[in-house]
Amino acid sequence: MPLHTEVHALVDGTTGDTVLQPVRARLGESEFSCSGAIVNVKGKGHIVDLDADVPDGRIQDFLELAVKTEPAVMTGRVTMKAKVHIRPGKERVVQKLTLKGQFNLRGIHFTNPKVEDKVDMLSLRASGRPEEAKPGAEDVSSHMAGQFVMEEGRLSFRQLDYTLPGATVKLAGTYSLDGRQFDFAGKVRT
């Protein structure tokens, strides 16, 4: 997926450091902005430190960039603020990248029909309509908010609140970007 940017930057001619004054970017159908600096570390590469702001994007655009599962595990609208840090080194960017921030997702739809059915049936049971809780039930609208850290190929959530009609789920856990680890624990309140 192409990343399109409009960059306004100041470059220090003696050090090679770059100060980014809001960079406006588009990833898929999502627009966002970043500001910060790219610092030249002599003989080692660059350190990238940015503040990213996604006022209203599509979560699938960002998941397709970072996660190796296809299709993206979910679709929906995302609002996010994050600190981006990329250390110098020869590893792939995903191994050098650290993201810390908070997000809000709304209108979530899970792309795996079995997962979406489980969410829909949980909502119907929690809403007092267990007789309607069958595979293929109408999709519910859900919302997720939380704080995250992404580093060393893993996405960790200290706090993850998932709300759907009839239930609130409070979780914490880790998701590996290669899709191999999915380890969450928490409580469901109906």
Buried (B, 14 or more C-beta within 10 A) or exposed (E): EEEEEEEEEEEEEEEEBBBBEBBEBBBBEBBBBBBBBBBBEEEEBBBBBBBBBBEEBBBBBBBBBBBEBEEBBBBBBBBBBBBBBBBBEEEEEBBBBBBBBEBBBBBBBBBEEEEBBBBBBBBBBBBEBEEBBEEEBEBBEBBBBBBBBBBBBBBBBEEBBBBBBBBBBBBBBEBBBEEEEEEEEBEEEE
